[in-house]
Amino acid sequence: MRLLIFLLLCSLFAQSVVAQTAVSLPEALKQAQANRPELTNGQLQVQLAGSDEARRRARWQPQVNAGADLRWNTQIQRSVIKNAPFANNQDIVLRFGTPINNLLNVQAEQKVYDAQSRVERDINRLNVESQRASLERLKVDVRQQVTEAYYQAVFNREKKRLSEQARMRAQTYLDQAKTRLQAGTLLESDYNRFVLDLSNAELTLRNDGRDYALSLDNLRYRINSPNAVEPADSLTALFAQFQADESATNERVELRQEDLSRQLNLLNERKEQARLSPVVSAYGAYAAQQLADTFNPFASGTWFPYNYVGLRVNVPIFDGRQTRLNRQDYVTRAQISQNTLQRLRNDFDYETRAARNTLEQARENLTETRKNIEQAQNILAIDRVRFDAGTLLLADFRNSEYALQQAENNYLRAVYEVLLGQLQVRKALGSL
């Protein structure tokens, strides 16, 4: 009955993974780059940063405005000239204007010189590079998440494989113990120990199966895949892939971001200085004014054109020392970025050395645990023959089985440490 239930559980688990798509680690990374919405938003942020330069150029285009003012003077303004000499010293009442006063005009303005514009161009360029660096850092974070999820899935699959082997061994031992119990060569209490071992092995296998299923779901979430996925790469393939790319190094994106921040602060300091320079603009206008007693835009002799051109100069004289204070702030921020840049270089150098040392130790442990598993399997095979022949005590046989389980646990721990070490080395080298 126990075997039937176990086979049913295995069948249900197999049905749950039958529709899964096997993907390699490079394929998983590629899918995540295409599917993750935050990366799409990052690309849109780069486009928005690029539009700042387009707006700066647009401000240097001629700014042309047209206007119309249609006015009906319901009561015309009057003025009085007292004792007008040309009117026998009588008071004269004058009316200025006409009932209809319409105005059509076109105005244009063109910047000629602005010292801030060139600095703004450089700032816009660095802002685009900064957004690209932010996008690259986001990509690194996504690649790290996907790699961690992929490694975890492969690790849990290996753990489940060892649990399946342990369960099969426990089932075999129980079948043999049942035969010996029926033959009267094994105590019932010893038989119950084999039953307990099988129950524990099945429980471990179920838990490991759940862990593997959860890791597959996490991998699917990190890839943002609409379909279920499973890792196609084996542990050996992952180790080989890393060793092939282990020497690849790139500049850490954090260094590039901090250096861009330093450059932006220096440019903002220059922009503050440029605020004290004059701004020169040329302007002009053409207008036509209609003065008439009745509203008739097409009446001849009622339109009077006029136009003008000019040059406007705006020179800042005193701003309460705001420019000076702002410049000092930006210089200080640039120095902070420079110090942070040096600290990051030191941190990353140490991180690389520590990650390499940790990985090397983990690799040595993995090699040793593989040897221990092989040795434990050989010892268990010999002890099984001795136990079946009745020349080995049950306690000694069970100790051999426990030694194999301990060797497998140490192997799994070493595998996890190697995978984690590979991830840390890649991150330290900037090759994620």
C-alpha positions in Angstrom: 0.0 0.0 0.0 2.8 2.4 0.9 4.5 1.7 -2.4 1.3 2.4 -4.3 0.8 5.7 -2.6 4.4 6.7 -3.4 4.1 5.7 -7.0 0.9 7.8 -7.2 2.7 10.8 -5.8 5.5 10.4 -8.3 3.0 10.1 -11.1 1.2 13.3 -10.1 4.6 15.2 -9.8 5.6 13.9 -13.3 2.3 15.2 -14.7 2.9 18.6 -13.2 6.3 18.9 -15.0 5.4 17.3 -18.3 4.5 20.6 -19.9 7.7 22.3 -18.7 10.1 23.8 -21.2 13.8 23.0 -20.7 16.0 26.1 -20.9 19.7 26.6 -20.6 21.1 29.3 -18.4 22.0 31.6 -21.4 18.5 31.1 -22.8 17.0 31.9 -19.4 19.0 35.1 -19.2 18.0 36.1 -22.7 14.3 35.5 -22.0 14.5 37.6 -18.8 16.2 40.5 -20.7 13.3 40.4 -23.2 10.4 39.8 -20.7 11.1 41.7 -17.6 9.0 44.9 -17.6 11.4 46.9 -15.4 14.0 46.6 -18.2 11.5 48.0 -20.7 10.9 50.9 -18.4 14.6 51.4 -18.1 14.9 51.8 -21.9 12.0 54.3 -21.8 13.9 56.3 -19.2 16.9 56.4 -21.5 14.6 57.8 -24.2 13.2 60.4 -21.9 16.7 61.5 -20.9 17.6 61.8 -24.6 14.7 64.2 -25.2 16.3 66.8 -22.9 18.8 67.6 -25.6 16.1 67.9 -28.2 14.3 70.4 -25.9 17.6 72.4 -25.5 18.0 72.6 -29.3 14.4 73.6 -29.6 14.9 76.5 -27.3 17.6 77.8 -29.7 15.2 77.8 -32.7 13.4 81.1 -33.5 10.4 81.6 -31.2 7.6 83.0 -33.3 4.3 84.1 -32.0 1.3 85.6 -33.8 -1.5 87.5 -32.2 -4.7 89.4 -32.9 -6.5 92.0 -30.8 -10.0 93.1 -31.9 -11.2 96.0 -29.8 -14.3 98.1 -29.7 -13.9 101.2 -27.7 -17.4 101.7 -26.2 -16.2 105.0 -24.6 -13.2 106.7 -26.0 -10.7 108.3 -23.6 -10.7 112.1 -23.7 -8.3 114.8 -22.6 -8.6 118.5 -21.9 -6.2 121.3 -23.0 -6.7 124.3 -20.8 -6.5 127.8 -22.3 -5.4 126.5 -25.7 -3.5 129.4 -27.4 -4.6 128.1 -30.8 -8.3 128.4 -29.7 -8.4 131.9 -28.3 -7.4 130.6 -24.8 -10.5 128.4 -24.6 -10.5 124.9 -23.1 -10.3 122.2 -25.8 -11.6 118.6 -25.3 -9.7 116.1 -27.4 -10.7 112.5 -28.1 -7.9 110.1 -28.8 -8.6 107.0 -30.9 -11.5 105.6 -32.8 -14.3 103.3 -31.8 -12.7 100.4 -33.7 -9.1 99.6 -32.8 -7.9 96.2 -34.3 -4.3 94.9 -34.1 -2.6 92.0 -35.9 1.0 91.2 -35.1 3.8 88.7 -35.5 6.7 88.6 -33.1 10.0 86.6 -33.3 12.9 86.1 -30.9 16.2 84.3 -31.4 18.9 83.6 -28.8 22.3 84.8 -29.9 24.5 83.9 -26.9 23.9 82.0 -23.7 26.9 80.5 -21.9 24.8 77.9 -20.1 23.7 76.3 -23.3 27.0 74.5 -24.1 27.2 73.2 -20.5 23.6 72.0 -20.7 24.5 70.1 -23.8 27.2 68.2 -21.9 24.9 67.7 -18.9 22.2 66.2 -21.2 24.8 63.8 -22.7 25.9 62.7 -19.3 22.3 62.3 -18.1 21.8 59.9 -21.0 24.9 58.0 -20.1 23.8 57.9 -16.5 20.4 56.5 -17.4 22.1 53.9 -19.6 24.3 53.0 -16.6 21.3 52.7 -14.4 19.7 50.4 -17.1 22.8 48.3 -17.2 22.9 48.0 -13.4 19.2 46.9 -13.5 20.2 44.3 -16.1 22.9 43.0 -13.9 20.5 42.7 -11.0 18.0 40.8 -13.2 20.8 38.5 -14.5 21.9 37.9 -10.9 18.3 37.0 -9.9 17.9 34.7 -12.8 21.3 33.0 -12.2 20.5 32.5 -8.5 17.1 31.0 -9.4 18.6 28.8 -12.0 21.4 27.6 -9.7 18.8 26.9 -6.9 16.7 24.9 -9.3 19.6 22.7 -10.4 20.7 22.3 -6.8 17.3 21.2 -5.7 17.1 18.8 -8.6 20.4 17.2 -7.5 19.1 17.1 -3.9 15.9 15.4 -5.1 17.9 12.9 -7.1 19.9 11.8 -4.1 16.7 11.6 -2.1 15.2 9.3 -4.7 18.3 7.0 -4.4 18.1 7.0 -0.6 14.4 6.1 -0.9 15.2 3.3 -3.3 17.8 1.9 -1.0 15.4 2.1 2.0 12.8 0.2 0.0 15.3 -2.5 -1.0 16.5 -2.9 2.6 12.9 -3.2 3.8 12.1 -5.9 1.2 15.1 -7.9 2.3 14.2 -7.3 6.0 10.7 -8.6 5.3 12.1 -11.8 3.8 14.4 -12.3 6.8 11.6 -11.6 9.2 9.4 -14.2 7.6 12.4 -16.6 7.7 12.8 -15.9 11.4 16.3 -14.5 11.1 15.4 -10.9 12.0 13.6 -9.5 15.0 10.4 -7.6 14.5 11.9 -4.5 16.3 14.8 -4.5 13.8 12.3 -4.8 11.0 10.4 -1.8 12.3 13.6 0.2 12.1 13.7 -0.5 8.3 10.1 0.6 8.1 11.0 3.8 9.9 13.9 4.4 7.6 11.7 4.1 4.5 9.1 6.4 6.0 11.8 9.0 6.7 13.2 8.6 3.2 9.8 9.1 1.6 9.2 12.2 3.8 12.6 13.7 2.7 11.8 12.9 -0.9 8.4 14.7 -0.7 10.0 17.7 0.9 12.8 17.8 -1.7 10.2 17.4 -4.5 8.3 20.4 -3.1 11.5 22.5 -2.9 12.3 21.6 -6.5 8.8 22.6 -7.6 9.0 25.9 -5.8 12.4 26.6 -7.3 11.0 26.0 -10.7 8.2 28.4 -10.0 10.7 31.0 -8.8 12.8 30.5 -12.0 9.7 31.0 -14.1 8.9 34.2 -12.1 12.4 35.6 -12.5 12.3 35.0 -16.3 8.7 36.3 -16.4 7.9 33.4 -18.7 4.2 32.6 -19.6 5.1 28.9 -19.6 6.5 26.6 -17.0 10.3 26.0 -17.3 13.0 23.7 -16.0 16.8 23.9 -16.2 18.3 22.1 -19.1 21.9 22.4 -17.8 23.4 19.8 -15.4 25.7 20.6 -12.6 28.7 19.6 -14.7 27.6 21.9 -17.5 27.3 24.8 -15.1 30.7 24.2 -13.7 32.2 23.9 -17.2 30.4 27.1 -18.4 31.9 29.1 -15.5 35.4 27.8 -15.9 35.3 28.7 -19.6 34.3 32.3 -18.8 36.1 32.6 -15.4 38.8 35.0 -16.8 36.3 37.4 -18.3 36.2 40.8 -16.5 34.3 44.0 -17.1 34.2 47.4 -15.3 31.7 47.3 -12.5 28.7 49.4 -13.4 28.7 51.0 -9.9 32.1 52.6 -10.7 30.8 54.0 -14.0 27.7 55.4 -12.2 29.8 57.1 -9.5 32.2 58.6 -12.1 29.3 60.0 -14.0 27.9 61.5 -10.8 31.3 63.2 -10.3 31.3 64.6 -13.8 27.7 65.8 -13.5 28.6 67.7 -10.3 31.6 69.4 -12.1 29.4 70.4 -15.0 26.7 71.8 -12.7 29.5 73.9 -11.1 30.4 75.2 -14.5 26.7 75.9 -15.3 26.4 78.0 -12.1 29.4 80.0 -13.2 27.9 80.5 -16.6 24.8 82.0 -15.0 26.9 85.1 -14.4 27.5 85.6 -18.2 25.2 87.8 -20.3 22.4 86.4 -22.3 21.9 88.0 -25.7 18.8 87.7 -27.8 17.6 89.3 -31.0 13.9 90.1 -31.6 11.6 91.7 -34.1 8.0 92.3 -34.7 5.6 93.3 -37.6 2.2 94.7 -36.8 -0.8 96.2 -38.6 -3.3 98.4 -36.7 -6.8 99.3 -37.9 -8.4 102.6 -36.7 -11.9 103.0 -37.9 -15.3 104.3 -36.8 -17.1 101.1 -37.9 -16.1 97.5 -37.9 -15.0 96.6 -41.4 -11.7 94.7 -41.6 -11.6 95.2 -45.4 -12.0 99.0 -45.4 -9.2 100.6 -47.3 -7.1 103.4 -45.7 -7.9 102.1 -42.2 -4.9 99.8 -41.7 -1.5 101.3 -40.5 1.5 98.9 -40.4 4.6 99.3 -38.2 7.6 97.1 -37.4 10.8 97.0 -35.3 13.9 94.9 -34.6 16.1 95.0 -31.5 18.8 93.3 -29.4 18.2 92.4 -25.8 21.1 91.9 -23.3 20.5 90.5 -19.8 23.5 90.8 -17.5 23.2 89.4 -13.9 24.8 91.8 -11.4 24.0 90.5 -7.9 22.1 87.4 -6.8 22.8 87.4 -3.1 25.8 85.0 -3.6 23.6 82.2 -4.6 25.8 81.3 -7.5 28.9 81.2 -5.3 27.2 79.0 -2.7 25.9 76.6 -5.4 29.3 76.3 -7.0 30.9 75.4 -3.6 28.2 72.7 -3.1 28.8 71.1 -6.4 32.6 71.1 -5.9 32.1 69.4 -2.6 29.8 66.8 -4.1 32.3 66.1 -6.8 35.0 65.5 -4.2 32.6 63.2 -2.3 32.0 61.2 -5.5 35.8 61.0 -6.1 36.3 59.6 -2.6 33.4 57.2 -3.0 34.9 56.0 -6.3 38.2 55.1 -4.6 36.4 53.3 -1.8 34.4 51.3 -4.3 37.5 50.3 -6.1 39.1 49.1 -2.9 35.8 47.3 -1.9 35.6 45.5 -5.3 39.3 44.5 -5.3 38.8 42.9 -1.9 35.4 41.4 -2.9 37.1 39.7 -5.9 40.0 38.2 -3.8 37.6 37.0 -1.2 35.2 35.5 -3.7 38.0 33.7 -5.5 39.4 32.2 -2.3 35.9 31.1 -1.2 35.3 29.5 -4.5 38.6 27.7 -4.5 37.9 26.3 -1.1 34.5 25.2 -2.2 35.9 23.4 -5.2 38.3 21.5 -3.0 35.5 20.5 -0.7 33.4 19.3 -3.6 36.3 17.1 -4.9 36.7 15.7 -1.5 33.0 15.0 -0.9 32.8 13.2 -4.2 35.6 10.9 -3.1 33.8 10.4 0.2 30.6 9.4 -1.5 32.3 6.9 -3.6 34.1 5.4 -0.6 30.9 5.3 1.4 29.1 3.5 -1.4 31.8 0.9 -1.6 31.8 0.4 2.2 28.0 0.1 2.2 28.0 -2.5 -0.7 30.4 -4.7 1.3 28.5 -4.3 4.5 25.3 -5.2 2.8 26.8 -8.5 1.7 28.1 -9.2 5.2 24.7 -8.2 6.8 22.8 -10.5 4.4 25.3 -13.3 5.3 24.6 -12.7 9.0 28.2 -11.7 9.8 27.5 -8.0 10.4 25.3 -6.5 13.1 22.4 -4.4 12.2 23.8 -1.4 14.0 27.0 -1.5 12.0 25.1 -1.8 8.8 22.9 1.1 9.7 26.0 3.1 10.6 27.3 2.5 7.1 24.1 3.8 5.6 24.2 6.9 7.8 27.8 7.5 6.7 26.7 7.5 3.1 23.9 9.9 3.9 26.3 12.2 5.7 28.7 12.1 2.7 25.8 13.0 0.4 24.8 15.9 2.7 28.4 17.2 2.7 28.4 16.8 -1.1 25.2 18.9 -1.4 26.6 21.5 0.9 29.8 21.7 -1.2 27.7 21.9 -4.4 25.8 24.8 -3.0 28.9 26.6 -1.9 30.5 26.2 -5.4 27.4 27.6 -7.1 27.2 30.5 -4.7 31.0 31.1 -5.1 30.6 31.2 -8.9 27.9 33.7 -8.6 29.9 35.9 -6.2 33.0 35.7 -8.5 31.0 36.7 -11.5 29.5 39.6 -9.7 32.9 40.8 -8.3 34.4 40.6 -11.8 31.4 42.5 -13.4 30.8 39.6 -15.8 27.2 38.8 -14.8 
